[in-house]
């Protein structure tokens, strides 16, 4: 059928928007584990690292999992690293 079912198209668009929102919200970055993909749970690759700003550093990542929807949609994942202040 040419043109498809608009109900299915709307559902797919809604899922894509939700996945994009999750990636944009960001995940925690640690020096031990890096950033984990919020969709598939695997480690990601750093694409861009921003400078430190008020104790936080933002990075953008790509998921390397061939089965992950974020990889197929070529979406970046935001991560935030916070400076850990040691209390004495």
C-alpha positions as CSV (number, residue, x, y, z in Angstrom):
1,X,0.0,0.0,0.0
2,X,1.5,3.3,-1.0
3,X,1.4,6.0,1.6
4,X,1.0,3.5,4.5
5,X,-1.1,3.8,7.5
6,X,-0.9,7.2,9.2
7,X,-1.7,5.7,12.6
8,X,1.4,3.6,12.4
9,X,3.4,6.5,11.1
10,X,2.3,8.6,14.0
11,X,3.2,5.9,16.5
12,X,6.7,5.5,14.9
13,X,7.2,9.3,15.1
14,X,6.2,9.3,18.7
15,X,8.7,6.6,19.6
16,X,11.5,8.4,17.8
17,X,10.7,11.6,19.6
18,X,10.7,9.8,23.0
19,X,14.1,8.1,22.2
20,X,15.5,11.5,21.1
21,X,14.2,13.1,24.4
22,X,15.9,10.3,26.4
23,X,19.2,10.9,24.6
24,X,19.0,14.7,25.0
25,X,18.2,14.5,28.8
26,X,21.7,13.0,29.3
27,X,23.3,10.3,31.3
28,X,26.0,10.3,34.0
29,X,29.6,10.2,32.9
30,X,32.2,8.6,35.2
31,X,36.0,8.2,34.6
32,X,35.5,4.5,35.5
33,X,32.7,3.5,33.1
34,X,32.3,6.4,30.7
35,X,28.8,6.9,29.5
36,X,26.3,4.1,29.1
37,X,23.6,4.3,26.3
38,X,20.2,4.9,27.9
39,X,18.5,2.7,25.4
40,X,20.7,-0.5,25.1
41,X,22.8,-0.2,28.2
42,X,26.2,-0.5,26.5
43,X,29.2,1.8,26.7
44,X,29.3,4.6,24.2
45,X,32.1,6.4,22.2
46,X,32.9,10.1,23.0
47,X,32.4,12.4,20.0
48,X,32.7,15.8,21.6
49,X,33.9,17.1,25.0
50,X,33.0,20.6,26.1
51,X,35.1,22.6,28.6
52,X,34.5,22.5,32.3
53,X,31.8,24.9,33.4
54,X,30.8,25.5,37.1
55,X,32.0,22.0,38.1
56,X,30.4,20.2,35.2
57,X,31.6,18.9,31.9
58,X,29.3,17.9,29.0
59,X,30.2,15.3,26.5
60,X,28.3,13.9,23.5
61,X,28.6,10.3,22.5
62,X,27.5,7.8,19.9
63,X,26.2,4.3,20.7
64,X,28.3,1.6,18.9
65,X,25.8,-1.2,19.3
66,X,24.6,-2.2,15.8
67,X,21.2,-3.3,17.3
68,X,20.5,0.0,19.1
69,X,17.9,2.4,17.8
70,X,20.1,5.4,18.7
71,X,22.8,4.2,16.4
72,X,20.4,3.6,13.5
73,X,18.9,7.0,14.0
74,X,22.5,8.5,14.2
75,X,21.5,10.3,17.5
76,X,24.0,11.7,19.9
77,X,23.8,11.0,23.7
78,X,24.5,13.8,26.1
79,X,26.5,13.0,29.3
80,X,27.4,15.1,32.3
81,X,30.4,14.6,34.5
82,X,30.5,16.4,37.9
83,X,33.6,17.3,39.9
84,X,33.7,15.1,42.9
85,X,34.6,17.1,46.0
86,X,36.2,15.0,48.8
87,X,35.1,15.9,52.3
88,X,37.6,15.7,55.1
